[in-house]
Structures are given as structure tokens and as C-alpha cells.
Amino acid sequence: MRFLSIYKTEETNQPPTLEHVTRMQELIEEGMRGGWLVTTEGCLPSVKGARVRRANGKTTVTDGPFTESKELVAGFAILEAASKQEAIELTRKFLEVAGGGECELRQVFTAADAAPAHAADTHAQLVEQIVR
């Protein structure tokens, strides 16, 4: 099973320490070698981003920084785990290195899950995954 781990934390606008970068690189290398980390990336400060929102037929764009938000998305990872519990344990390990914040874990509906060639079959499988 694949899980998306969305990492949220307070934005400090301070670069990480060399020690923190080294520990994070070690964890990433361990995860890649162990096969449980598919990919991961961190986000630059929100001043370099934008929020694009669509509501009531209108699209609005708000440039960063997003000072009204206490916690922002700081990065993400795609995890390969045998169960939700295993994904939780891997996320605990990450947060020990990250030093704070929270991760939202979401199971990913992958292309392998959507093997049927017809949209109706794919829809039925997706509904079954959600209902379970």
C-alpha cells in the first residue's frame, strides 16, 4: 500500500542547521535503501508560493507568504507500507528527526488499483476502497 504523508509545521523562515540536514539525509537514504520511502520533497517558504482557489465559478490567486496560517505544508513523502499502522510507525520515525509538526497520512489510490480499462469499473473499485 502507498501512503501520502503531508508534513505540516510552523514556518520559521530560518534555514535548517547542518545537523538537521545531515540527520534528514540519513533518514532518507535509510528509507530508500529499505524500500519504504518512494519519494520525498520539502517546500520552500510560502513567500515563494501561491494559493489558487476555485469557488462559485470564480478563481482567485493569493500570493504568499501565508501569515494567517499557523501551520503550513512543509513537505511530503510517498511511503510504501504493508498497513496503515506501519505507515504510522514510519511517520513517527520521521517526526523524531523533523523535530515537530504533524503529518497527515492518506492512503493513495494507485494506477495498479485502477487496473480495469473502463471508467465504470474504475469508479466501482474506487467506491469499494472508500467504503471499506
C-alpha positions in Angstrom: 0.0 0.0 0.0 1.1 3.5 -0.7 0.5 6.4 1.7 1.0 10.1 1.1 2.4 11.8 4.2 1.8 15.6 4.2 4.1 17.3 6.7 2.8 20.5 8.3 4.7 22.7 10.7 5.2 26.3 11.7 7.0 28.4 9.1 10.2 29.8 10.7 11.8 31.4 7.6 15.1 30.1 9.0 17.3 27.7 7.1 17.8 24.3 8.8 21.0 23.6 10.7 23.7 21.4 9.1 23.0 18.8 11.8 19.3 18.7 10.9 20.0 18.4 7.2 22.5 15.6 7.9 20.0 13.7 10.0 17.3 14.1 7.4 19.6 12.9 4.6 20.5 9.8 6.7 16.8 9.0 7.2 16.0 9.5 3.5 18.9 7.2 2.5 17.7 4.6 5.0 14.2 4.8 3.7 15.2 4.5 0.1 17.5 1.5 0.8 14.8 -0.1 2.9 12.2 0.3 0.2 9.7 2.1 2.4 10.4 5.6 1.0 9.3 6.1 -2.6 9.9 9.8 -2.8 10.1 12.9 -0.6 10.5 16.6 -1.1 10.5 19.7 1.2 8.8 23.0 0.4 10.5 26.4 0.2 9.0 29.2 2.3 5.4 30.3 1.5 6.6 33.6 0.2 7.6 31.7 -3.0 4.2 30.1 -3.3 0.6 30.9 -4.2 -2.8 29.6 -3.3 -5.2 29.1 -6.2 -8.8 28.6 -5.2 -12.0 28.0 -7.2 -15.4 28.7 -5.7 -18.7 29.9 -7.1 -17.4 29.9 -10.7 -14.5 32.2 -9.8 -10.8 31.5 -9.5 -8.7 33.6 -7.1 -5.0 33.6 -6.6 -3.3 34.7 -3.4 0.5 35.1 -3.4 2.5 34.1 -0.3 3.5 34.5 2.4 0.6 33.0 4.2 1.0 34.6 7.5 -2.6 33.9 8.6 -1.8 30.2 8.7 -0.3 28.8 11.9 1.0 25.6 10.2 1.8 25.2 6.6 2.7 22.3 4.3 6.5 22.0 4.7 6.9 18.8 2.6 5.6 15.4 1.6 6.6 11.8 1.2 5.2 8.8 -0.5 5.6 5.7 1.7 5.3 2.1 0.8 3.9 0.2 3.8 2.1 -3.1 4.4 -0.5 -1.4 6.5 -1.7 1.9 7.9 -0.1 1.0 11.2 3.3 0.5 9.5 2.9 3.9 7.8 2.1 5.5 11.2 5.3 4.0 12.6 7.4 5.2 9.7 5.8 8.7 10.2 6.7 8.7 13.9 10.3 8.0 12.9 10.3 10.9 10.5 8.8 13.3 13.1 11.5 12.3 15.6 14.1 13.6 13.1 11.9 16.6 11.9 11.6 17.8 15.5 8.0 18.9 15.4 4.8 19.5 13.5 2.3 16.9 12.2 1.8 14.6 9.3 -1.5 13.8 7.7 -1.4 10.3 6.3 -3.7 9.4 3.3 -3.7 6.1 1.5 -3.1 6.6 -2.2 -5.4 5.1 -4.9 -2.7 4.0 -7.4 -2.8 3.1 -11.1 -2.5 -0.6 -10.0 -5.7 -0.2 -8.1 -7.4 1.2 -11.2 -6.4 -1.7 -13.5 -9.8 -2.0 -15.3 -9.9 -0.3 -18.7 -13.4 1.2 -18.3 -14.2 4.2 -16.2 -17.3 2.5 -14.7 -15.1 -0.4 -13.5 -12.5 2.0 -12.1 -15.3 4.0 -10.4 -16.7 0.8 -8.8 -13.2 -0.1 -7.4 -12.7 3.4 -6.1 -16.1 3.4 -4.3 -15.3 0.0 -2.8 -11.9 1.3 -1.5 -13.6 4.3 0.1 -16.5 2.3 1.6 -14.2 -0.3 3.2 
